Amino acid sequence: MYDLSGIKAGMEVLGADGAPVGTVASVDGDRIRLEAVDIGSHAGHKHYIPGGIVAIVEDNTVRLSATGANAVLLDEETDGSPAD
């Protein structure tokens, strides 16, 4: 797994295809918490992506090994359940 210690709040998260996935709110253990999206059924929910799909961190960007569409399928709720 990539060393997540260099990931900071406010960094942009992009899929391997360059598609935007979100913005880092924090690193919690081996997961990245994304800033909340205040729309629809996801309003107010905290979403996490696994740190294991981080490919590289450069400048102010976290690039993932999964495409943006696949990364969204892997996001989780606080308790680790899928974030449909």
C-alpha positions, 0 to 999 in steps of 0.5 A: 500500500502507498504511504498515505502520510503525505496526503493532506486535506484539500488535495484533489483525488483523481482516477487513473483516467483523470476523472475527478473522484473528490477532495480529501477531507482527511486520512483515517487509518488506511482510508481516505475520507472525502469531503461531503457532497451535499446533494441527494441521498448522499448529503451529509454522509462521510465517504471513504476510499481505500488507501490501497488504490492510491497510485501516487501523490504529486503536488496537490493531487492524489492519483488512484490506480482505479478509474474514477468510475471504479473508485466510486464503486469502492467508496464506503460509509463510515462503518465500512459498508458500501456507499451505494 
